[in-house]
Amino acid sequence: MSDPLANKSILVVEDNIANQKVVMLQLRTLGFRAKAVANGREAVQEMMHARDQYGLVLMDCHMPIMDGYAATQHIRQLEDEYYQVLPIVAMTATAMDGDRELCLAAGMNDYMRKPVSLDMLREMLHKWIPVNSSAQ
C-alpha cells in the first residue's frame, strides 16, 4: 500500500507506552509512517521543529506535563508560521458527557474513544486524510 500522506507522517501524542506501541503498529499495518511523543509539550516542540512534516496528529487528552487540550491550543497558535492547518484527532479513554465537545472546543477536529480498533482508526484516517489517486 502506498503512503496516503506522500511525504508526511502522523504524529502520535500518547504518554502510555503500551498504547503508543499499539497505535504505531496499527498505523504501520494501514501503510502510514508515524512518530510518537510522550506528552503535549513534546508535541508542541515537535511541531515547531518539524515544519510541515506531519499531515495529522493523534492526540491523547490526559497526559502529564501538558495535556492534549493545551497542546492542541498551542499547536493551533503556531499554524501558518510553522506549518499549514492539519487535522488533530483526540484519542481518549474518557467517555463522559461533554468530552467530545471539550475536544472540539480546544481545537481538535474529531474524537475517538480508546481502545481504538484498527477499523475505527482506518475510518478516522480516511475521513481526515485526503486520498491521493496515485496512492491507491
C-alpha positions in Angstrom: 0.0 0.0 0.0 1.3 3.5 -0.9 1.6 6.1 1.8 -1.6 8.2 1.6 0.3 11.1 3.2 3.0 11.1 0.5 6.0 12.7 2.2 4.2 13.4 5.5 3.8 11.4 8.7 1.3 11.1 11.6 2.3 12.4 15.0 1.1 10.2 17.8 0.9 12.0 21.2 0.4 9.4 23.9 2.0 9.0 27.3 1.2 5.3 27.8 3.9 3.3 26.2 1.7 0.3 25.6 -0.9 2.5 23.9 1.8 4.1 21.8 3.1 0.7 20.6 -0.4 -0.4 19.7 -1.3 2.7 17.7 2.1 2.7 16.0 1.6 -0.9 14.9 -1.9 -0.1 13.7 -0.6 2.8 11.6 2.2 0.7 10.1 -0.4 -2.0 9.3 -2.5 0.6 7.5 0.5 1.8 5.5 1.3 5.1 7.4 4.6 6.4 8.7 4.4 7.8 12.3 6.4 9.2 15.1 5.4 9.1 18.8 6.0 11.6 21.6 5.0 11.2 25.2 3.2 14.5 26.2 1.8 17.7 24.9 4.9 19.8 25.4 6.9 17.3 23.3 4.2 17.5 20.6 4.4 21.3 20.5 8.2 21.2 20.3 8.0 18.6 17.6 5.5 20.7 15.6 7.8 23.8 15.9 10.8 21.9 14.6 9.1 19.6 12.0 7.9 22.3 9.7 5.1 20.6 7.7 6.4 17.1 8.2 3.1 15.9 9.6 -0.3 15.5 7.9 -2.3 14.6 11.0 -2.0 14.4 14.8 -3.5 11.7 17.0 -3.7 13.4 20.4 -4.3 11.8 23.8 -6.2 14.2 26.1 -4.9 13.3 29.5 -1.1 13.4 29.9 1.4 14.7 32.4 3.4 17.9 31.8 0.9 19.3 29.2 -2.4 17.7 28.4 -3.9 17.3 24.9 -6.2 20.2 25.2 -3.4 22.7 26.0 -1.1 21.1 23.4 -3.8 21.5 20.7 -4.4 25.1 21.6 -0.6 25.8 21.3 -0.4 23.9 18.0 -3.2 25.9 16.6 -1.5 29.2 17.6 1.6 28.0 15.7 -0.2 27.3 12.4 0.7 29.4 9.4 4.1 30.4 10.9 5.4 26.8 11.2 3.0 24.7 9.1 -0.4 24.5 7.4 -3.5 23.7 9.3 -3.7 20.0 9.9 -6.3 17.7 11.4 -5.9 16.8 15.1 -7.9 13.8 16.3 -8.4 13.2 20.0 -7.8 9.7 21.4 -9.1 9.4 24.9 -10.2 6.8 27.4 -12.8 9.0 29.0 -16.3 8.7 27.8 -18.1 11.3 29.9 -20.8 13.5 28.5 -19.3 16.6 27.1 -15.8 15.1 26.4 -16.3 15.4 22.6 -17.3 19.0 23.0 -14.3 19.8 25.1 -12.0 18.3 22.4 -13.7 20.3 19.7 -13.6 23.5 21.8 -9.8 23.0 22.3 -9.3 23.0 18.5 -9.4 19.3 17.8 -11.2 18.2 14.7 -12.6 14.8 15.8 -12.7 12.3 18.7 -12.1 8.6 19.2 -12.5 6.6 22.4 -9.9 4.1 23.5 -9.3 1.4 22.9 -9.0 2.3 19.2 -9.7 -0.6 16.9 -7.9 -1.0 13.6 -11.2 -0.4 11.7 -12.0 2.7 13.8 -8.6 4.1 13.1 -8.8 3.3 9.4 -12.2 5.0 9.2 -10.9 8.1 11.0 -7.8 8.4 8.8 -9.8 8.1 5.7 -12.1 10.8 6.9 -9.3 13.3 7.6 -6.6 12.5 5.1 -7.1 13.3 1.5 -6.6 10.2 -0.6 -4.2 10.8 -3.4 -5.4 9.0 -6.5 -1.9 7.6 -7.1 -1.8 6.2 -3.6 -4.5 3.5 -4.1 
